[in-house]
Amino acid sequence: MTTTSTVPTVPYDEALQEFEPVIGLETHVELGTASKMFCGCDTAFGAEPNTHTCPVCLGLPGALPVVNATAIESTIRIGLALHCDIASWCRFARKNYFYPDMPKNFQTSQYDEPLCTDGYLDVVVAGETVRIPIERVHLEEDTGKSLHVGGATGRIHGADHSLVDYNRAGIPLVEIVTKPVTGTGAMPAEVAKAYVAELRDVLRGLGVSDVKMEQGSLRCDVNVSLNRPGEEWGTRSETKNVNSLRSVERAVRSEVERQAHRLRNGERIVQETRHFHEDTGMSTSGRSKEEATDYRYFPEPDLVPIAPDPAWVAELKAALPEAPSVRRRKLVAELGLSDNDSAAMVNAGVLDVVLATVEAGASAAEARNWWLGHLAQKANERGTEAVELPVTPEQVARVIALVGEGTLTAGLARQVLDGVLAGEGEPDEVVAARGLAVVSDEGALTTAVDEAIAADPDAAEKVRAGKVAAAGALVGKVMKATRGQADASVVRRLVLERLGVTEG
Amino acid sequence: MPEITREEVAHLARLARLALDEAELDVLAGQLDVILGAVAQIAEVTDAADVPPTSHAVPLENVTRPDVVVASLPRDAALAGAPAAEEGRFRVPRILDEE
């Protein structure tokens, strides 16, 4: 694409005073099964291209698919967690299209008989509970990945040819589709983000997927339309390729702003697919939406129907873990967190990781401080959310424990977390590799203290004369010389001792 | 009334990436219309008798396999049937036409 011109917009808040938004979200979740949906190929991420393929997922003639039992179970559990009805009988269907990401020239999916229908998920936005109605949850297979060669860097436009890796083709993929969500008033972008965040927490709690948006195991398509109050719903656009929580919010926001400008000027909204660009936070127009009938769905003849036994479904339902919202309420009460505190954590989207950090052994206050402080700052620098940083609550809890036992100072702890974020391994590995533990050898510290005194005789003289405050400069020098690895209170004591001064 | 029009056959041919010339379209539209007419006759009977459509020839349900990894094809074997390969991947022609 060579078009760089900015699209005219109306500011978000202003647009939402004039128009009512209707949003819809389609979320794709790669299940965390060991093997693919219809064959036994490994699903591990990051393998060499085309090393996880077989006649079934390559669509070679005569190969026959067989359904992965765990994928069915996981999909039903997702449906139950979202308060859906579970089908007593349903079939897979072929979705026919020609695109090199599917070697079979069809995707095995579900059409008019999804496994789960008609549920909801409650999310809390700005202190208000919003019920997001769920249309359906169905099971399909993921597609391969294409690498576009020639033309602009990696873009399909202008590419000379493409190279396809089918490792991902055939990994079980669950599609969760909301009904149109109305009544979000001035907050459609915030509601959309809160929904995806809550859905991710539900999925993580079920243990059915690793829900890593940065690796594409959770992906989102965002539908937006605007209408004037009292009028019919407007024409919607669908923005694909929205792969972070922050982007879900930005995608809705930018569509509201773009559509409002067009509508205000009497222009039409084209029903189309738009592609979201993480770098700019904007979307560009893609192909116009194909009619559903063009896919010529028909029942998959190679797979027999799925008829979940109601007794089994009832067992799965009874064994569901506690919903994240319920667990959250309980923990907040147990920990005695104030409303302000928990609201601040909800707004930053870190309540769940803070609670998980507490469950991993940290105190609530420490966990809160790290997630709302240093980690929030790191997330901001990276243009992401704290929960999307590559650090786990367990790792944060370990760093807090190291500070508690005196192995790390707060300053060193920040460096250890930075090491974890940089992919240097577990906290203990970072401490060892970077040599970050507190220097508690007083002999070594005394040498550093003597050097500091020798380097700054003026300060030393002032301290000797009783100006204890001047010791700060000497302590600072020692801390610098030891790269922050000394305990400042010990250094201070040594400085005063060496200068023959006793405090207070 | 015909069950399928010549335009519909042309549309389906396009979706299925079949290059049909005008003469073939004429012949196939006629033949498909006869076939669909015959199927419609059956549907009259089954609808009246409330017979559900058959999608599978065998009365089976819930045929699944356990979630166990089995060996994949060696990559060379996977790529062996491809018209072209590059960097361990299937090489395919340009996907989007130039605008």
Interface residues (C-beta under 8 A of the other chain):
Chain A: T33 A34 S35 C39 G40 C41 D42 E48 P49 N50 T51 H52 T53 C54 P55 L58 L60 V66 V67 N68 A69 T70 A71 I72 W89 R91 N96 F98 Y99 P100 P103 S146 L147 H148 V149 I156 H157 G158 A159 D160 H161 S162 L163 V164 D165 Y166 D294 R296 P299 P301 L303 V304 P305 I306 A307 P308
Chain B: L12 L15 A16 R17 S55 H56 V58 L60 E61 N62 V63 T64 R65 P66 D67 V68 V69 V70 A71 S72 L73 R75 A78 L79 G81 E86 E87 G88 R89 F90 R91 V92 P93 R94 I95 L96 E98 E99
